[in-house]
Each structure stands twice: as structure tokens, then as C-alpha cells.
Amino acid sequence: MEDMSTPQILLILVFVLPLVGAILNGFFLRAANRHMITAVATAAIAIPFVLSLVLFLGPIWKGETVGVRLFDWITLSLEKPADLRIGFGLAADRLSGLLLLVITGIGSLIHLYSGEYMSHEKGVYRFFAYLNLFVFSMLALVLGSNMLTTFLGWEGVGLCSYLLIGYWYEGESNAIAGMKAFLVNRVGDFGFLMAMFLALTLFGTLDYSSATGVKGLAEIVAALPPEWFSLHSTTITLMGLSILLAVTGKSAQMPLYIWLPDAMAGPTPVSALIHAATMVTAGVYFMTRTSFLLVHSPLAMATIAAIGAATAVFAATIGFVQTDIKKVLAYSTVSQLGFMVLACGVGAFQFGIAHLVTHAFFKALLFLGAGSVIYAMHHEQDILKMGGLAKKMPATALTFVIGTMAIVGFPLMAGFMSKDEILYNAFAGPFGHPIFWALGAFAAAGTAFYMTRLTVLTFFGKTRADHHTFEHAHENNWMIVLPLSLLAILSVVGGVISVPGVIGELFGVHGENFITHWLAPVLENAQKTMEHTRHIHEHSEGLEWGLMGASVGTMIAMVALAWTMYRKGPQGGERVATALGGIYRLVLDKWRIDELYGVVFVKPLQITADICYQVGDVIIVEGLVNGVPRMLKNITQVASDFHGGFVRTYAKFMYLGVIVLAAILFWSLV
């Protein structure tokens, strides 16, 4: 490795420090007090945040890519076309630099929050070791200069998710939820492996770009003529669908979304960091990183958009009726991830990333707010047993309301900005279609309803909690309130990165919004391909105002409906549930998808596994392992009978021997 520049050293420190924190907490601070453990774990993320900010405002802001190749990971000597060298390298450009701030910034706040939330837990060193290790893996995912390094981080966050979901491993349901997340993600990981194999076969490299001195996929793809893509259209489509399979697993899209709601079994800070702000958005990052490949397959893009839109709607319907505060937010996360995937599918990758960032702000806020409520209510999570908490927890209530306003798309809030751009592009984007817009608009309306329902039943009206719990409920200390306050501010102003064009015009800002300009170098090849192969509509201010007005009007109507139904308690909703009957029960049972998967996949696999065990393990393996010694034992038992030490036994065998010899002699004479 050659002499490194200061930005390269900073990049390595950002990458390594969370791993150092994990090692210190996991092996050396097990007997330390919780304050020391929390301080070390938080510093291991906060220092990388400061260093990331230096990189972001320095070389990355200038448009430079900070890359470093640490070592050769895999080297193969091939005659044709050339030696294959896959390195372990890091690269921070405008895309990964933006995600660095999200991962380390929100990660720092959640580590601080966890210091109080987990203060009464035994073995808290283990929790923070896992949390630091997760951040390290997430950094490997977004900083990896090639698919293989990304895959290392991809698998690392999956492992840490398993460990953190099952942190309370003594509960059987927690252990099952961890295993479910791990196994379902393995299905999606098959798609990632397929994408890597196809990229290596077609292009001979796994590097995304030339950031680490190796000619990357972006440069190779940009140099290929259109005829080449026509000739290899099937393979490119297969690669795009393989990437989508990977995304459905990690980013909880249909049909592999089922692990995410169950992952709420883990501690609430885990839900905030892993299942709202970072890990589940990895698929959106990966699609944006490989956008220059995806746009060459209209079929893959249409499938991505369809899966995203369907997931957004489907998860929203389940969110209508959930009563567990974390489960409502879990299905909300699945639905919002559908919006991000929809954005990528219609060619608006930059707005998928914008929604990734704004969602990280307001969903982390909502999860941490839910954790604050659960903590104050002695771990009660049923919103039907809450109500009236705004009087007891004013700071938590205020910040939660701000988070709700952001996610439902209240005008000028962070969620409104990114959501509006996604819906507009779903209608008029390069791969957009009015059906995609209609599905997205329905999901957005559903979000407004169930999030208002959640907020009203939790914080307003008369309390439905038992007297003792409600009387002892109170606002939490600064370690919980400070992260909530900072995230609330970001949920208000964070949308500035993706201000819709028509709103920018009102304030005298002309041209592209920040996120479009910022990611232009990363999306340059994809944008050129879409300009040459798709009919891109001219920006229509009238159309955007119309779609925005429809979205805002629907949002207001849904908020008003939810407020009317639930402001006096759950009775209004119960009357609707009674009227709907079987449909309500079906939605309450999450459309019984888990049961369907159990019949179609789990049960047959269990039967097959049992047959394989009985035949392969019991008969063949155990038959050989146990049968051979048993056979030898029987042989030696027979042989030992010849040497028992009894004269009568020897006389018997001598008599038999004489008979045998006589028979042989008689047979030979005849």
C-alpha cells in the first residue's frame, strides 16, 4: 500500500473505529460499569461522524472520490482475458458520503439514547458490542469499492441483526424472530450472489468504478455500444432481477418482507437504528449504486417499480389495525421502503435516496419516541392501554407529533418533500406510469390515517392505562429527550435536500434541487441511458401542482377521519371493525401471509428435511457410524466363543471339526 493522503487515512479511521469499539466492549470491558461501556461505544460512532463530516465538507463536497485499496483479496491467474484481481477497498463518493453522515450521525444519537434505555439490562456490554459491530458492517456495505466488499457488509449487518433481534435470547419468540430474519435474508442473498457471478462473467470485474485504480463496471458499461445490450438483454434483465431479489430480502419488500415486523422483538434502539434508519435501506443504496446497469432493462425496472408500489400499499393496509406501537411503525417502515424502491423503479434514484435520508430522520424519531413511551409505561406496548400521555410526557409527545407530521407528508416537512418528488416521478418519470402514482398515493393516504390513529390513541384523549402505571409515567431524562429533539429538528428541515421544483420556484430557486445536483456524478451514466432510451417528459408545473394538491388534500382528509374516529378512544374504530367483520379479521391477521408461507414452504421443507434426516442421517450416516462397530462387535463376540476356556466347548468344536473333515473326505472319494 502506497503512502496515503490525509483523506484516505480519515476514511480508514471512519471504517475501523466502530470495529475497535466492538472489540473493546466485547472482550475487554465486560466487567466495566455501564457508563464506561456506553461512553466507549458512543465515542466509537461519534468520532467517525466528525471525521465523516470533515470528508463530506472537504474532498467529497468538491466532487472528489476518496478511495483506498487496502489489499488484494482474491487473485486468480487466468489466460483469458487477464489476471483477475479483486481487492478489499474503500471508496467514498457523493452517494456513500451522504450515507456516512446518516449512519454515523443517527447511530451516535441512538447509542446515546441506548445508554439510558438499556441501563437496567444485564450484559449491556454485549448489546453495545453488537451495535458497534453493526455500524462497522454497515460502513463496509456503503464504502465497499466493489460488490464483494459490499457483500461482506451485507452479510455482516444480517448477522448483527440476528444477534440484536435475539438479544433477549431467553424468550423463545425473540430467538425465533432472530432466526426468521436470518433465514429469510438468506433467500435474498442468493440474488446478490447471482448478480455478482453475472457481473464477473459479463464484465470481468466487481469494482463499481475506478476509484481504487481498477477499471470498474461504470466505465465498462458506459463504453459499450447499444447493440451489445440488445444482444445480452436477457442476461442484463436476469442481473437486474437478481439485484431485486437481494433487495426484497434486505429491504423487506414483497414477498420477503415477513421478517421485519417480527424483528420488533429486539430492543427499541435496535428497531430505530437497524430496522428504520440504516440496514433496511441497504437495498435502495445497492440499486442506486448499480443504477447504470438496471436502466438497461426496462423489464427489471418495471418489476422493481411494481414490487415497491405493491409493498407500499400492502403494508399500509396492515398498519391500519395493529395495536402494538412498534408493530404499527414496523409496517410503516415496510410501506416507506416500498416508496423508496418505487422511486428507483421509475428511474428517480436520487429521490429514493432523498427519502432514505428523510425517512431515517423521522422514523428513527418515531421509534425512539415509541421507546420513550414503552420505557415510561413499564414496557407496555399496546396503544389500546395508553392515551393521555401528552400531559405526562410533553417532550416525547411533541417530538412524536413532529415525526408523525413528517411521515404523513405535512407541507414543507421532510417527508413531504421527498414523497412528493417520488409520487410525481411515479406518474411522469422515465419509467413512470399513472398506475404507479395511484398505488403510491393510496399508500400515502393510508400512512396519514394509521399514523394519526397511532398518535391520537397514544398521547391524546382519556387514559386507558391502569391507574398505577399512568400515575408513575413521566418524561425521561436528557439522554432520551436530546436525541428526540435533534431528530425532530431534522424531521422539520431535512427535506431541504429535495425541495420540489415548483416550491423552489416560489422562493426564487431555479433549476435542480440539491439531491439531484449532488448525485448527478453518481447517476450520470444512468441518466444518459434514460435520456437515450426513454421518452422523458418535460417538467410540467401544472401537473406537479395538481398531483401535489391531490396528495395534500387526501392527507388532510385521512388525518381528519382518523382524528374523528379515535379522539375519544378506540370505540370508533371498534364499530368499523365490527361492520367489516371477516375482512377486518383477515387484515388483523396480516392477510395470513405467514400462515400461507407455512403451508406452501415451511411445512413441505420440514417434511423434506425430516425424510432427509431419517434416510440420510439415521440410516446412512448413523448406520455406517454405528453399524460398522456393531458388526465388528458381533464378529469378535463369535470369535470369543471359540476361546471361552471351557473343555466342553473345545470338545464340541473338535467334534464338529471331525464331522466336517469326514464330510470333505467322503465328498472327495465320491
N, C-alpha and C positions, 0 to 999 in steps of 0.2 A: 504494500500500500504506500503510495507516494505521500509526500508532505501534504498535509491537509490545511485548507483555509479555515479561517475563524467560523464562517457559516457552517462548514462541514462538521467541525468539532461541536458546535452548538446543536446541530441536528442529531449527532450521535448521543449527546448528553440527554436530549429530549427523549430519545428512544430507550436509553439504558436505565435512567434513574428510576422509573417505576419498577423495573425488574430488581434493582438494588433494594427498593423499599419492600418488595415481596419477600426477598431472601432474608432481610433483616428481621421482619416481623415473623416470618415462618420458622426461622431456625435460631435466632439469637435473642429475641425479645419475648419469648413465650412466658417468662416469669415476671416481665416488667408490668408496671401499673398501666391502666388503660389510657391515661393522659399521655404517657410516653409513646405508646403504640399508636394512638391517634395522631400525635404530632409527627411522628416519622412517616406514617402512611400519607398524611395530608401534604407534608413537605415534598414527598416523592412525586406528587402530582402538581403541586402549586409551583415548584421551581421550573419544571418543564413548561408550564403555562407561561411564565415570564419569558423563558427562552424562546418559546414559540412566538410570542408577541414580538420579540426582537427580530426574529427571522421574518415574520409577516410584514412588519413595518419597514424592514430593510430590503434584502435582495428580492423577496417574493413580491413586495409592492412594486418594485421596479420591473417586474416581469421575468426575473431570472428564475431558473430552476436549480435548487441546491441538491446535488446528487453526490453520492459516495458509494463506491463498490468496495465492500469490506473484505470479501474473499470469494474465490471460486468455489461454488457449492457442488456442482456436478460437471464433470468434464468427460466427454466421450470422443474418442478418435474415430472419425468416420471418413471413408474415402470420398464419399459423395453425399452432400455437396461440399462440406468442410467440417473442421472440428467443431463440435458443439460444446459451448461453454455457457453454463447457467450460473450466474453469480448471486451472492447474497448482497443486495444493495438497497440503499435507501434513496428516495427522491422526494423532495418537497417542492411542488409547483403551486399554482394558484388554487387548484382543487384540493389537494391534500393539505395545503397550508391553512385553508379555511376550516377544514375538519379538525386540524390540530387544535385550533382555538376552542372548538366546540368540545372535543374530547377532554382536553386538559382543563379548560375553564369550568365547564359544568361538573367535570369529575372532581375538581377541587372543592366546589361547593357541597357536593354530595358526600365527600369524605368528611368535611367539617360537620355536616348535619349528622352523619353516622356516628360521630364521636359521642353525641348525646343520645341518639336513638338506640344505640346498641350498648349503652353504658351498663345495663343490668345483665348483659349476657355473659355466660361463661365462655372461655376460649375465644375472646374477641380478637386476639392476635391472628387466629385462623381466618376470621372474616376479612380483616384488613389485608392479610397476605393474599387472599383470593382476589380482593378488589384491586389491589395494585397489579397483580398478575394479569387481571382482565385488561386494565388500561394498557399495559405493555403489549398484550396481544392485539388490542385494537389499533395501537400505533403501528405495529408490524403490518396490519392489514392495509392501512391507508398510506403508509410510507413505502411499502414494498415496491421496488422498481420493476418487478416482473410478477407474473401470475403465480409462480411457485412461492415467492416470499409472501405474497398476499394470501395464498392458501394456508401458509403456516399460521398467519394471524387469524385467518378464517376458522381454522380448526382450534386455535388457542382460545378464541372467545367462546366457541362451543363448549370446550372443556370447562372453562371458568363459569359459564352459565350453568352447566350441570352441577358444579361444586356449590355455587351460590344459591341456586334454587333449592338444593337439598341441604342447605346449611343446617337447618333444624332436622337433622337426619333421623332423630329418634321417632319422628312422626312418619308413619307409613305413607300417608298421602304425599308428604313432601318428597320422600325418596322416589315414589312412583312418578311424580311430576318431573323430577330431575331426569329420570331415565327416559320418560316420554320425550322431553325436549331433546335429549341426546340422540335418541334413535330416529326421530322424525327428521332432524337435521342431517343425519347420515344419508337419508334418501336424497335430499337436495344436494349434498356434497358430491354425489355421483355425477350430477350435471356439471359441477365445477371441474371435476377430473376430465370429463368428456371434452369440455371446452379447451382445457389445456392440451390434451392429446391432439385435438383437431388443429389448434393453433400451431403446435410443433410440427405436425405433418404438413400443413399447408405453407407455413411461413418460415419454419426452421428456427424460430426464436420465441421466447416467452416474455421478453422485455417489452414494456409498453412504449418506451421512447428511447432516445439516445442519451438520456440524462446521465447514465453511468458509463458512457463511452462505447456502448454496443448499439448497433443499428436495431431499432425497435420496430414493433408492429405498426405504429402510427406512420413511420416513414415508409415502410414497405408497402402498406396498403395504399398510401397516397400516391405512390409511384406506379401502381398497377392500372392498366387501361380498363375501360368499362367492359370490353369483350371478355376479359379474364373473369370478371364477376358473373357474367352471363353463363360462362362455361362451368363455373363452380358454384352456381346459385344454390344447389341442393345442400352442398357442404356448408356454405355460409349460413343458410337457414337452420341447418342442424346445430351449428355452433351457437346461433342466437337462441334457439330453443333450449340448448343445454345451459346457457347462461341464465335463462329464465327459470329453469328447474332449480338451479342453485339459489336464485333469488326467492323463489316460493318457499324454500326451506328457511333461509336465514331471515328474510324479511316478512315471514308469516303471511304469505299470500295463499289463496285457494289453489290447490286443495290441502296444502301442508301448514295451514295457519293454526291447527288444533293445539299445538304445544304452547302457544303464547299465553292464552288465558289461564291454563293450569300453572304456568310459571309464576303466577302471583303467590304461590305457596312460599316463596322466598321472602326475606325481609324487605320492607318497603323501599329502602335505599337501593336495593338491587333492582327492583322494578323501575325506579327512576333512572338509574344510570344505564343498565343493560337493555331493558325492555321498553324504553321510551326514547332515550337520547342518543344512544350510540349503536350497540350491536345490531339491533333490528334494522337499522338504516344502512347496514353494510352492503346489502343488495343494491340499493339505489346508487351508492358510491360506485360499485363494481360496474353497473350498467353505464353510468356516466363515463367511467374510465375507459370502457370498451365501446363507446358510442360510435366511433369511426368504423367499427365492424357491424354493429347492429343495424345501422341505417341502410346497409346494402341489402337487407332482406325485408321487404315490405310485409311478408307473411309473419316474420318474427315480431316486427314492430306492432302489427295489428293484434297479434296474440298477447303481447305484453300489455297493450292498452286495454284489451278486453278483460284480462285477468285482474288488472288493477281496478278497473271500474266495477267489476262484479264483486271483488273483495270489499271495496268501499261500501257498496250497498248492503251486501250480506251481513257484514259485521255490524253495520249501523242498526239493522233490524233487531239483532240480538241485544244490542245495548239498550233498546227501549225498555226492557223488562227486568234487567238484572238488578238485584238488591244489594249485592256485595260492592262496597265502594271501590275496591280495587278491580273487581271484575268489569264494572262499567268502564273504568279507564283502560282496562286491557283491551276490550273490544273496540273502544275508541281508537286505541293505538293501531289495531289491525286495520280499521277503516281509514285512518290517516295515512298509513303506509300504502294503502290502495291508491290514495290520491297521488303519492309520490311516484309509484310505479306507472300510474296512468299518465303522468306528465312525461316520463321517459318514453312511454309507448307512442305518444303523439308527437315526439320529436322536440319537446320542450325540456330538455335535460337540465338546463340552468334553473328552471323553476321547480323542478323536482328537488334539486339541491337547496334552493331557497326555502322550500317547505320543510326540508330536512332540518335546516338551521332553526327556523322559527318554531317548528314542532318541538325541537329539543328544548327550547326555552319554556314554552307554555305547558308541555306535557311533563317535563321534569318538575315544574312548579306545581302542577296538579297532583302528581304522585307524592311529592314531598308534603303538600298540603293535606292529602289524604293520610299520610303517615303521621302528621301532627295531630290530626283528629283521632286516629286509632290509638296513638300514644296517650292522648289525654283521656280517652274513653276506656282505658284499661283493655285495649286490644279488641274492642267491639268493632266489627266491620259492616254490620247490617244497617243500611241507611233508614230502614223502617223503624229502627230503635234509636234514632237520633232526632234532629230537629232542635231549633232554638239555640244552636251553638254560637251564633254570631255574637250573642251577648257575653258568652263566656270566653270566646277566643276571637276577639275583634281583628287582630293582625292576620291570623290564619284565614278568617272569613273574607277579609278584604282582598288578600292576595289570591285566594281561590276564585273569587268573583272575577278578578282581573284575568286569571288564567282561562276561566270559562268564556269571558268576552272575547279573548283572543282566539280560542279554538272554534267558537261558533261563527266567527267572521264579522265581528262588530266593526263598522267602518273605521279605517285608519289604524286598527290594531294589527299586530304582527301577522296573525293568522289570516286576516282579511286580505292583506297584500299578496301573499304567496298563493292563497287559494283562488283569488280572482284571476290571477295570471294562468293558473292551471286550467280553470274552467274555460277561460277564453281560448286557450290553445287546444283544449279538448274539442272545441267547436270548429276553430278556424286554423289550427296548427298544421304543419306539414303532413302529418298522418292523422289529423283530427277528423271527427265525424259528429254530426248532431246527436247521435245515439250516445256517444261517449259523454257529451256535455249533459244530456238528460240524466244519465246514471250518476254522474258526479254531482249534479245539482240536487238530486234526490238524497244522496248520501250526506251532502252538506246540510240539507233541511233536517234530516234525521239527527245529525250531530247537534244542531241547535235545540232540538226537543229533548233528547236524553241527557244532555249536559245541563240544561236548565232544570230538568227534573232532579238530577243528582244534587245540584247546588241548593235548590229550594228545600228538598227533603232533609238535607244535612244541616243547613245553617239557619233556616227561617221557620216561621210558624211556632206552634207549641211543641215542647219537647215530648218525645215518646220514649225517652230513656228512663231506666229505673231511677228512683229518687236519689239513691246513694251515689250512683255513677255521675249523674248530672250535677249534683251539688259539689262534687270534688273535681269536676272538669275545670281546667284553667289554661291560660295561654302558656306556651312552653318558653324555655329560656332563649337567649340570644343565639345560641349555636343552631337552633332550628329556625328562628324567625329571620335571622340575617340572610341565609340562602333563599328563603321565600321572598324576601323583599327585593333582593338583587334580581332574581329570576322574574319577578313581577315587572320590574323596570324594563328588562329585556323583552318581555312579552308585549310591552306597550310600544317600544321604539325599534325593536328588532326588524320590523317589516320594512324599514327604510332601505334595506338591500334590494327589495324587489317592488318598488313603487310602480303600480300600473301606469302605462304611458299617458292615459287620459287624465289621471290625477296629477302626474308630473307636469303636464301642460298647464293645469290650473295654477300651479306655483311657479310657472316660468321656467321649468326644467324641460328641455327639449332633448330628443334623441333617446338612446338606450338607457335603461335603468342600470343600477350598479352591478347586479349579479350577471346580467347579460354581457356587459363590458368586461367584468372581472374574469369570467370564464371563457371569453372569446378565444384566447390562445389554446385552451384545452379542447374546446369544441370546434376548432377551426376546420378540421378535416370532415367532421360530421356535418357541419353547416354547409360546406361546399358541396358535399354529396347530395344533401337535401335540395339545395338550390338547383342542381343539375337534373335531378331525377324526380322531384315532386313539384307540383304547382303550389307555390307558396302565396297565399292571399296577401294583398296589401293590407296594412293595418287600418281597420275601419273603426274610427272613433264612435260612430253611431252604434255599430254592433256591440262594441265593448261596453258602452254606457247602458245599452239595453240589457245585455247579459248580466252586468253588474247590478242594475236595478232589480232585475228578477231575483237574483241571488239574495240581495239585501232585503227585499220585500218578503221573500219566503222565510228568511231567517227571523225577521221580526214577528211574522205570523206564528212560527213554531215556538218562539220564546214566549209569546203571549199565551198560546194554547197551553204550554207546559205550566206556566205560572198560574193560569186559571184552574187547571186540574189539580195542582199539588200544593197551592199556597196554604190550604187548610189541612194538609196531611195527605196520606196515600189513598183516602177514600174515593176521590175522583177517579184515580187510576184503577182501583179495585172494581168500580162499576163498569168501566170499559172492559176490563179483563173478564168479568162475568158475561158481558154481552158477546164478546168474541169467542168464548168457550174453548173449543179444541184448538183453534188457531193460536190463541194466547198460550195454551199449554205447550204447543209444539215449539213456539218461539222461546218460551221459558226453558225448554229442554234443549235449547241451542240447535233447533231443527234436527236434533237427534243424529247429527253427523258422526259423533263419536260412536254411537251405537251401530250406525251403518258401517263404519270402518271396522268395528269389532266383528261384525258378521262377515263382511266381504274380505278383509285382510287378516285381522288378528287371529280369529278362530281357525281359518284354514292353515295359517302359519304355525299355530300351536299344534294342530293335528299333525302337520308335516314334520314339525320338529320332534314330536313325540314318537312318530314312526321311525324317524332317522335315529333317534336315541335308542329305541328298542332294538332296531336292526343293526345299526352301525356301532353303537356303543356297547349295548348289553351283549348282543350275540357275537359280533365280530371282534371288537376291541377287548371287552371283558372276557369273551370266550377264549381268545388267544392268551390274554394275560393270566387268567385263572385256569383255563383248560389245560395248558401245557404243564404247569406244575402239578395239577391234579392227576394227569396221565402219568407223569413220572413217579408220583407218589404211589399210584396203583401198581406200576411196574415193579418198583422197589419193594412194595408190600408182598407181591407174589414171590419175588426173588428171596425175600427174607424168610418166607415159609420153608424154603429148602434148607435153611440153616437155623432151625429153632432149638437145636441141642437135645432133641428127644430121639432115643433109639428107635422107637416105633415109627417115627416119621421117616427116618433114614431107611428102615426096613421096607416101609411102604413104597418109597421111590425106587429102591433096589428091585423090589418085586415087579413094579411097573416097568422098569428098565429091562429086566429079563424078558418079560412078555413082549415088549416092543422089539428087542433084538431077535427073539424067536420068530416073531411075525415077519421081520425083514428077511431072516434066513430062509424061512419057508417060502416066502414070495420069490426069492432068487432061485431056489431049487426048482420051483414050478416053472 
